[in-house]
Structures are given as C-alpha cells and as structure tokens.
Amino acid sequence: MLKHKVLILLLSLSSLNAITVVVAKKQIAYEEKLVPSSLEVKSVNKINKNCIPVTLQNIKDNNYITTHFINVGSIICKRDIQVAKNNSITFKFGNIEIETPGKIIFENDEYIKIKKSNGSVEKIYKDGRLR
C-alpha cells in the first residue's frame, strides 16, 4: 500500500517538472511561413540544453519563417525560426509600376532575374517584353 502511494506521488511530481513546448504537427519546409494550424502544444519532461522553446503566442503575434526543414514531432526552438522580411521589388515602366514579391538574384542591362518565395526563378525584361 505504501509503495502505491509513493508511486502516485512520484508521478504527480514528474508532471510538475514538465515544460510546455510547441511541436510541429506536420512537416514544415525550409523558409515556409509558420502558421499556428501546423503546430500543437505539448508538455515534455526535458529538452535539449541548446533549445530555447518558442511559445504559441509568440508565433501568433509575429510572422516567422523556418531556417531549416522541420520534421513532425520536433520541438520548435528560437534557432529554428526567424522573423519574416517582406521582400518585394518595384519595377517602373513609364507610368506603370509593378510590385512583385521576391529578391533580385541577377541584373544586367537587358533583364532582371528574381527568386520568388516558392523557390522559382522569374526573368523580367527591362523593356517590358516577355521573351
């Protein structure tokens, strides 16, 4: 009888030491926007000493993207995410201005190459033609 009471006491104390962390419910790709629907909150007994866990409220308050691929069930740490920057490029063709999301990877006198957020590369000619 005493052993059962000790066992119940130890189990209740172990839940007091639990740490609340955010865990990935699905695979999250490199530089993908972090959304709360792809995450869940869990309690764990221990975490890696290099990991500073992120709260779900932090993710809801700010726009974050991942710094590497994250597997299902992995704890989300501060080193795994970074604040998303709004990368957009504005082109001026006379009276017309075009704003495109992405970043310039190459530019010469004839055209500009832009890398979009999904990884594709787009070539835009400076005189407005398609090819």
Secondary structure, DSSP 8 states (H G I E B T S, - for coil): -HHHHHHHHHHHHHHHT-EEEEEESS-B-TT-B--GGGEEEEEES---TT--B--HHHHHHS-EEESS-B-TT-B-BGGGEEE----EEEEEETTEEEEEESEEEEE-SSEEEEE-TTS-EEEEETTS---
